[in-house]
Amino acid sequence: MVLMSSAKSNAEAVVAKSSLKGEYANICLLLVLYTLQGIPMGLGKAVPMILKDRGATFSELGTFSLQSWPFSLKLLWAPL
């Protein structure tokens, strides 16, 4: 009987540790930040196609491609 109550209290402790109560705001913030990070990346891929359809030169498209440098440099400042 003592073993059963000990096992039951361990199971209750595990359930209490895995509770998401109070974490929904953090999860929502994480989703918003990932979405905001993806918008410039998506626009960086779509806008050159639109510009090319409107007659932009390769030089102008190359200049626009510099918008992706901050995402490339992110690998360098992330460990700081």
C-alpha positions in Angstrom: 0.0 0.0 0.0 2.9 2.3 0.8 4.4 1.7 -2.6 1.2 2.5 -4.4 0.8 5.9 -2.6 4.5 6.6 -3.4 3.9 5.8 -7.1 0.8 7.9 -7.1 2.5 10.9 -5.6 5.3 10.6 -8.2 2.8 10.5 -11.0 1.1 13.6 -9.5 4.5 15.3 -9.4 5.2 14.6 -13.1 1.7 15.9 -14.0 2.4 19.1 -12.0 5.8 19.6 -13.7 4.4 19.3 -17.3 1.6 21.9 -16.7 1.5 24.8 -19.2 -0.4 27.0 -16.8 1.0 30.5 -17.1 3.0 29.7 -20.2 0.5 30.6 -22.9 1.7 34.2 -23.1 5.2 33.0 -23.7 4.1 30.5 -26.4 2.1 33.3 -28.1 5.1 35.6 -28.0 7.3 33.0 -29.6 4.8 32.4 -32.4 4.5 36.1 -33.1 8.3 36.6 -33.1 8.8 33.7 -35.5 6.1 35.1 -37.8 7.7 38.5 -37.8 11.0 37.0 -38.6 9.6 35.1 -41.6 7.9 38.1 -43.2 11.1 39.9 -44.4 12.5 36.5 -45.5 9.3 35.8 -47.5 9.3 39.3 -49.0 12.9 39.0 -49.9 12.1 36.0 -52.1 8.9 37.4 -53.6 9.8 41.0 -54.3 12.6 40.3 -56.8 10.2 38.3 -58.9 7.7 41.2 -58.9 10.5 43.7 -59.7 11.7 41.5 -62.6 8.2 41.4 -64.0 8.1 45.2 -63.9 11.4 45.6 -65.8 14.0 45.9 -63.1 17.6 45.4 -64.1 19.9 42.7 -62.7 21.9 45.4 -61.0 18.8 46.6 -59.1 17.9 43.1 -58.2 21.4 42.5 -56.9 21.2 45.6 -54.8 17.9 44.4 -53.4 19.4 41.1 -52.5 21.5 42.9 -49.8 18.4 42.8 -47.6 19.3 39.2 -46.7 22.7 40.1 -45.2 21.3 40.8 -41.7 19.9 37.3 -41.6 23.3 35.9 -42.7 25.2 37.9 -40.1 22.9 36.7 -37.4 25.0 33.6 -37.1 28.0 35.8 -36.1 26.3 37.8 -33.3 24.0 35.0 -32.0 26.7 33.5 -29.7 27.4 36.9 -28.1 
